[in-house]
Amino acid sequence: MNIKHLEHLLALADSGSFSRAAEKLFITQSALSRSIQTLEDDLGGKLLDRVGKRNELTPLGLDVVSRARHIVRDAAELRDSAKLLQGVGKRTLRIGLGSGPAALLLEPLLLDTTKQPGMRLTVTHGSVELQILGLRSRDIDAMVVDMRRVVPASNLNIEALPEMKAGFVVRRGHPLAGLKNLELSTLLEYPIASTPLSDEVARQLISQYGHFANPAEMVSIRSDDIKSLVRTVEQSDAVFLGVIAAAQNGIDEGRLIELRLKKPLAARARFACVTLAGRTEAPAMTYFRTFVQEHLKS
């Protein structure tokens, strides 16, 4: 039995059409037909029934497709492992970053990469859902995102990273700057700027401050780009709600001030490094994990 024949069957099963499957595989329809026929001969039974213009899997075909997905995946992993052991891709990293981690990690990571001889780095952005698709299709090696937005699955390794303090930040000179024991209702007299928040954080806010703290109602400026939010806060009376570390440079330099609420925000940012379970990791992932642990601290 040939792995290629199994790959051809999977392409046919997924597309339902010899023409579309052949196009995807970059082979002719006749070559695909011969491949499927060879596989049927090897297995001693029909894998497909032609129903009108459609091709339907037989009971044997359904069983073979189910098993073939695991076999083809394992074969791909074996090839990847062989490349890594031979040094191909040893210093290559393809990373996905969520909005919060990008604000904290992207520039330091790019700078540090320039100091790593032979390192090749690719960083992508996008929704958690799209990045998980990239992870599963092996287009990225790992992603660092809001842990609350990752739906647990058997094929995902979700490694929790140190929790980070969250709070409210304004520009120096803001009417609220320097005031103590603030009520959240006072903050809501000004625009609240934040990234999209998870349902869990929304529940925490409502539990701590009441229903008027529902992000759907409370947040008036929403963006995935934390750095742009922080710059907006520096130049306006908007109030930033998010990870304090994202505004730390401005705080250290005196441009920004963290507000002191009567009830300090209990919610904390919870990021995670997510990788594909069962996948052979590039040696450079050890470097990346160490880097992330060192830079994502409260």
Buried (B, 14 or more C-beta within 10 A) or exposed (E): EEBBBBBBBBBBBEBEBBEBBBBBBEBEBEEBBBBBEBBBEEBEEEBBEEEEEEBEBBEBBEBBBEEBBEBBBEBBBEEBEEBBEEEEBBBBBBBBBBBBBBBBBBEEBEEBBEEBEEBEBEBBBBBBEEBBEBBBEBEBBBBBBBBBBBEEEEEBBBBEBEBBBBBBBBBBEBEBBEBEEBEBEBBBEBBBBBBBBBEBBBEBBBEBBEEEBBBEEBBEBBBBBBBEBBEBBBEBBBBBBBBBBBBBEBBEEEBBBBBBBEEEBEBBBBBBBBBBEEBBBBBBBEBBBEBBEEBBEE
